[in-house]
Amino acid sequence: MLRLTKKADYGLMAVKYLAEHAGEPSRSAKDIAEAYHIPAQLLAKILQKLTREGLLRSHAGMNGGYSLTRAAKDISAFEVIRAIDGPLFITSCTTGTSVCDLTASCTIKEPLARVNESIIDLLRKTRISDLMDHEVHNAPPQKLVSIASVS
C-alpha cells in the first residue's frame, strides 16, 4: 500500500499551519509542534529541509521562526512531499535504476507506471490552500429541523 512517510505527513501539516497563519509574524517550530503534537526535534529537521528546498523562509531573532516563500495556492502537496522524501515511486521497477529478473515477462510495469504518474499528477494539482480549513465564520447558523416536527 502506498503511504506517505511520517516526515512527509508532518511536513504537509507544518506547511498547512504556516499557510493558515500567513498574515501573522513567522511561527516557530515549537508553535507548530505544540499545535499538532509533533516531536519538536523531528519537526525542526523537517522545517530546515523545507527551507533548504526553498518552500519556507527562516527568520532569525527574538520573533524568529518560519514562513512560506509563496502563497499557499502556489505550493503543491507534491513539492512538499518530494522535498522531504525525494522522488515518489510506488514500485522499485518504475525508477529505472534497479534491475529486475522479470523485465522481459513483466505485465504490470507499464500499468503501474501509469498509476504512479496519476498519483503524482493528483499531488501536483493539490495545493496547500486545498488542505486548509475554509470555515466560514460569518455564515448564519443552519436551521435544524426537529424530527418531531416532520410529518
Residue pairs with C-beta under 8 A, 6 or more apart in sequence:
2 90
2 119
4 12
4 81
4 85
5 84
5 85
7 42
7 46
7 84
7 85
8 80
8 81
8 84
8 85
10 36
10 38
10 42
10 43
10 46
11 46
11 49
11 50
11 80
11 81
11 83
11 84
12 77
12 80
12 81
12 128
12 131
13 32
13 36
13 38
14 32
14 36
14 38
14 43
14 46
14 47
14 50
14 66
15 50
15 55
15 56
15 68
15 72
15 75
15 80
15 128
16 72
16 128
16 131
16 132
17 27
17 31
17 32
17 35
17 36
18 27
18 32
18 56
18 66
18 67
18 68
19 68
19 72
19 75
19 128
19 129
19 131
19 132
20 132
20 133
21 27
22 67
22 68
22 71
22 72
25 63
25 65
26 57
26 59
26 63
26 64
26 65
26 66
26 67
27 65
27 66
27 67
28 64
28 65
28 66
29 40
29 43
29 44
29 47
29 65
29 66
30 40
31 65
32 38
32 43
32 47
32 66
33 39
33 40
33 43
46 84
47 56
47 58
47 66
48 58
49 83
49 84
50 56
50 66
50 80
50 83
50 84
51 57
51 58
51 66
53 79
53 83
54 69
55 68
55 69
55 70
55 75
55 79
55 80
55 83
56 66
56 67
56 68
56 69
57 66
57 67
57 68
57 69
58 64
58 65
58 66
59 65
59 66
59 67
68 75
68 128
71 129
72 127
72 128
72 129
72 132
73 127
73 128
73 129
74 127
75 127
75 128
76 123
76 124
76 125
76 126
76 127
76 128
77 123
77 124
77 126
77 127
77 128
77 130
77 131
78 88
78 120
78 123
78 124
78 126
80 128
81 88
81 123
82 88
87 95
88 116
88 119
88 120
88 123
89 95
89 116
90 112
90 115
90 116
90 119
91 109
91 112
91 116
92 98
93 100
93 103
93 106
93 109
93 112
94 109
94 112
94 113
94 116
100 106
103 109
